[in-house]
Amino acid sequence: MGAVVLRLRAAPAVPLEAPCIRPDHFAALSEAEIARLPVWHGSEARALGDFFDVRGGHADDVRVKGELSRVKHLGAEMAGGRLVIEGDAGPHAGAGMAGGTLRIEGDAAAWAGAEMRGGVLEVRGRVRAYAGGAYAGSRWGMAGGLLLVHGDAGDFLGVRMRRGTIAVAGCAGECAGAEMIAGSILVFGDVGRRPGFGLKRGSIVVHGAVEPPPTYRYACTYRPPHLALYLRELARRGLPIEERFLGGAYRRYNGDFAELPRGEILAWTT
């Protein structure tokens, strides 16, 4: 069975909302049926085939090509299959996804993987603000799955995260893990101000510079026995991790004592 290939003819004049681009749905559709799927060009209802050349059908392996930075909701709510974005992706890529694999070969705009529940979202470039986070008014952000970022991450990474793993090979902005309920965030570069602000449970592991908020308390310096295995698994999945991070100890800070102080920030040290 071949792959379905979508090629954007030209960058849309206004943002294009295309949540219909889901490999689990394409598996049951012909080429013509895929081309007829609805999209929104601003406030105008259109068909996917008005903007994309569609090749192939009845497959859950999908590749999307073209200047896609203004195309929103790529892979949103997908529950299976494989979707590859050959370049940058617009806002909300992989938001709410529950399964399958979404790979973005460029950068991802804001809200990548927001409230995702399962599957693997891999971004070969950087992600903007609120990756793996919660939308306004939502109790929970990311609730499962794996978000891998090869570049840097913006502010509010994993805000109100409930479960799952986020790993960032570069740096992260302000308020990483803010209001986390559970889960794990690993950053291999520096982290901005107020990491873990309002955290209840969960772990934020930082291998660069980090300053825990004043509502955290230093507990000890130790070598978590499970962490090296965890890092090797991330490296096996293709995340670029420096060999030096596979050793060393971590300073453990408990917090946030302004909330339910059952979380931690682990700061790597040689």
C-alpha positions as CSV (number, residue, x, y, z in Angstrom):
1,M,0.0,0.0,0.0
2,G,1.5,3.4,-1.0
3,A,1.4,6.6,0.8
4,V,-1.0,9.5,0.4
5,V,0.9,12.6,-0.7
6,L,-0.6,16.1,-0.4
7,R,1.2,19.1,-2.0
8,L,0.1,22.6,-1.2
9,R,-0.1,24.6,-4.4
10,A,0.6,28.0,-2.8
11,A,0.7,29.5,0.6
12,P,-2.9,30.5,1.6
13,A,-3.7,34.2,1.7
14,V,-5.2,33.8,5.2
15,P,-4.7,30.9,7.7
16,L,-6.1,27.6,6.4
17,E,-7.7,25.3,9.0
18,A,-7.3,21.7,7.9
19,P,-8.0,19.3,10.8
20,C,-9.2,16.8,8.2
21,I,-5.6,15.9,7.4
22,R,-5.5,12.8,9.6
23,P,-3.9,9.5,8.5
24,D,-6.3,7.4,10.4
25,H,-9.2,8.9,8.4
26,F,-7.4,8.7,5.0
27,A,-7.1,4.9,5.4
28,A,-10.8,4.5,4.5
29,L,-10.9,7.2,1.7
30,S,-10.2,7.3,-2.0
31,E,-8.1,10.0,-3.6
32,A,-11.3,11.8,-4.8
33,E,-12.9,11.5,-1.3
34,I,-9.8,13.0,0.3
35,A,-9.9,15.9,-2.1
36,R,-13.5,16.7,-1.1
37,L,-12.8,16.9,2.7
38,P,-13.8,20.2,4.2
39,V,-11.3,22.9,5.2
40,W,-11.8,26.5,6.4
41,H,-10.0,29.4,4.5
42,G,-10.6,32.2,7.0
43,S,-14.4,32.2,7.4
44,E,-15.0,30.4,4.0
45,A,-15.7,26.7,3.8
46,R,-13.7,25.1,1.0
47,A,-12.5,21.6,-0.1
48,L,-9.1,20.2,0.6
49,G,-8.5,19.7,-3.1
50,D,-9.0,23.5,-3.7
51,F,-5.6,24.0,-2.1
52,F,-3.7,20.7,-2.3
53,D,-2.8,18.3,-5.1
54,V,-3.8,14.9,-3.7
55,R,-2.1,11.7,-4.8
56,G,-3.1,8.3,-3.5
57,G,-5.8,7.0,-1.2
58,H,-6.7,4.2,1.2
59,A,-3.5,4.5,3.2
60,D,-2.6,5.7,6.7
61,D,0.9,6.8,5.7
62,V,0.6,10.4,4.7
63,R,3.2,13.1,3.6
64,V,2.3,16.8,3.3
65,K,4.5,19.1,1.3
66,G,4.7,22.8,0.6
67,E,4.8,26.1,2.6
68,L,2.6,24.9,5.5
69,S,3.4,27.5,8.2
70,R,-0.1,29.0,7.8
71,V,-1.9,25.7,7.7
72,K,-3.4,25.0,11.2
73,H,-4.4,21.8,13.0
74,L,-2.3,19.4,10.9
75,G,-2.8,15.9,12.5
76,A,-5.0,17.3,15.2
77,E,-7.0,14.5,17.0
78,M,-5.3,11.8,14.9
79,A,-5.6,8.4,16.5
80,G,-3.3,6.3,14.4
81,G,-1.1,6.0,11.3
82,R,1.9,8.1,10.2
83,L,1.9,11.7,9.2
84,V,5.0,13.5,7.9
85,I,5.1,17.3,7.4
86,E,8.0,18.2,5.1
87,G,8.8,21.6,6.5
88,D,7.3,24.0,9.0
89,A,3.8,23.4,10.5
90,G,1.2,26.0,11.5
91,P,-0.4,26.3,14.9
92,H,-2.1,23.4,16.8
93,A,-0.2,20.6,14.9
94,G,-0.9,17.3,16.7
95,A,-3.2,19.0,19.2
96,G,-5.4,16.4,20.9
97,M,-3.7,13.5,19.1
98,A,-4.4,10.1,20.7
99,G,-2.2,7.8,18.7
100,G,0.1,7.3,15.7
101,T,3.2,9.2,14.8
102,L,3.4,12.8,13.6
103,R,6.8,14.0,12.4
104,I,7.4,17.7,11.6
105,E,10.7,18.1,9.7
106,G,10.8,21.9,10.3
107,D,9.5,24.1,13.1
108,A,6.1,24.0,14.7
109,A,4.1,27.0,15.6
110,A,2.2,27.6,18.9
111,W,0.2,24.9,20.6
112,A,2.0,21.9,19.0
113,G,0.7,18.8,20.8
114,A,-1.6,20.8,23.0
115,E,-3.7,18.4,25.1
116,M,-2.4,15.4,23.3
117,R,-3.4,12.1,24.9
118,G,-1.1,9.5,23.1
119,G,1.1,8.8,20.2
120,V,4.5,10.3,19.3
121,L,4.9,13.9,18.0
122,E,8.5,14.6,16.8
123,V,9.6,18.1,15.8
124,R,12.9,18.2,14.1
125,G,13.1,22.0,14.5
126,R,11.8,24.2,17.3
127,V,8.4,24.6,18.9
128,R,6.8,27.9,19.9
129,A,4.8,28.7,23.0
130,Y,2.4,26.3,24.8
131,A,3.7,23.0,23.2
132,G,2.1,20.2,25.1
133,G,0.1,22.7,27.0
134,A,-3.6,23.3,28.0
135,Y,-6.0,25.7,26.2
136,A,-7.6,28.5,28.2
137,G,-10.2,27.1,30.5
138,S,-9.0,23.5,30.3
139,R,-8.0,21.7,33.5
140,W,-5.3,19.6,31.8
141,G,-2.7,19.9,29.1
142,M,-0.9,17.0,27.7
143,A,-2.3,13.8,29.2
144,G,-0.2,11.1,27.5
145,G,2.2,10.3,24.7
146,L,5.6,11.5,23.8
147,L,6.7,14.9,22.5
148,L,10.2,15.1,21.1
149,V,11.8,18.4,20.1
150,H,15.2,18.5,18.5
151,G,15.5,22.3,18.8
152,D,14.4,24.9,21.3
153,A,10.9,25.3,22.9
154,G,9.0,28.5,23.7
155,D,7.3,29.7,26.9
156,F,4.8,27.7,28.9
157,L,6.1,24.3,27.7
158,G,3.8,21.6,29.1
159,V,1.6,24.0,31.1
160,R,-0.9,22.0,33.2
161,M,0.6,18.7,31.9
162,R,-1.1,15.7,33.5
163,R,0.8,12.7,32.1
164,G,3.3,11.8,29.4
165,T,6.8,12.9,28.5
166,I,8.2,16.0,26.8
167,A,11.9,16.0,25.8
168,V,13.7,19.1,24.4
169,A,17.2,18.8,23.0
170,G,17.7,22.6,23.1
171,C,16.6,25.3,25.5
172,A,13.1,26.1,26.9
173,G,11.5,29.5,27.6
174,E,9.8,30.8,30.7
175,C,7.3,28.9,32.9
176,A,8.2,25.4,31.6
177,G,6.0,22.9,33.4
178,A,3.9,25.7,35.0
179,E,0.9,24.2,37.0
180,M,2.0,20.6,36.1
181,I,-0.2,17.9,37.6
182,A,2.1,15.0,36.7
183,G,4.4,13.8,33.9
184,S,8.0,14.4,32.9
185,I,9.7,17.3,31.1
186,L,13.4,16.9,30.2
187,V,15.4,19.8,28.8
188,F,19.0,19.5,27.7
189,G,19.7,23.2,27.4
190,D,18.9,26.1,29.6
191,V,15.4,26.9,31.1
192,G,13.9,30.4,31.5
193,R,12.4,32.0,34.6
194,R,9.8,30.4,36.9
195,P,10.1,26.7,35.8
196,G,7.6,24.5,37.6
197,F,5.6,27.5,38.8
198,G,2.5,26.1,40.6
199,L,3.6,22.5,40.0
200,K,1.8,19.8,42.0
201,R,3.4,16.6,40.9
202,G,5.8,15.5,38.2
203,S,9.5,16.0,37.3
204,I,11.3,18.7,35.4
205,V,14.8,17.5,34.5
206,V,17.2,20.2,33.3
207,H,20.7,19.7,32.0
208,G,21.6,23.3,31.4
209,A,21.2,26.4,33.6
210,V,18.1,26.6,35.8
211,E,17.0,28.6,38.8
212,P,14.2,27.0,40.8
213,P,11.6,29.4,42.1
214,P,11.9,30.5,45.8
215,T,9.0,28.2,46.7
216,Y,11.2,25.1,46.0
217,R,13.5,23.6,48.6
218,Y,16.8,21.8,48.0
219,A,16.6,18.2,49.1
220,C,19.8,16.4,48.1
221,T,22.3,15.6,45.3
222,Y,22.1,12.1,44.0
223,R,22.1,9.8,40.9
224,P,18.6,8.7,40.0
225,P,19.0,5.0,39.1
226,H,16.4,5.1,36.3
227,L,17.3,8.3,34.6
228,A,20.3,7.0,32.5
229,L,18.1,4.3,31.0
230,Y,15.4,6.9,30.3
231,L,17.9,9.1,28.5
232,R,19.2,6.2,26.4
233,E,15.7,5.3,25.3
234,L,15.2,8.9,24.1
235,A,18.5,8.8,22.3
236,R,17.4,5.5,20.7
237,R,14.4,7.3,19.4
238,G,16.6,9.8,17.7
239,L,16.8,12.7,20.1
240,P,20.3,14.2,20.0
241,I,21.6,13.8,23.5
242,E,25.3,14.5,24.5
243,E,27.1,11.5,25.9
244,R,28.1,13.5,29.0
245,F,24.5,13.8,30.2
246,L,24.3,10.0,30.6
247,G,26.5,10.3,33.7
248,G,26.7,12.9,36.5
249,A,24.5,13.6,39.5
250,Y,21.4,15.8,39.9
251,R,20.5,18.4,42.5
252,R,17.0,17.7,43.6
253,Y,14.6,20.5,44.6
254,N,11.1,19.7,45.9
255,G,8.1,21.9,45.3
256,D,6.1,23.8,44.6
257,F,5.4,24.5,48.3
258,A,2.9,27.2,47.3
259,E,0.8,24.2,45.9
260,L,1.0,20.5,46.6
261,P,4.8,20.0,47.0
262,R,5.1,16.5,45.5
263,G,7.0,17.5,42.4
264,E,10.6,18.0,41.7
265,I,13.2,19.9,39.6
266,L,16.3,17.9,38.9
267,A,19.3,20.0,37.9
268,W,22.2,18.1,36.3
269,T,25.7,18.6,37.6
270,T,29.0,16.9,36.7
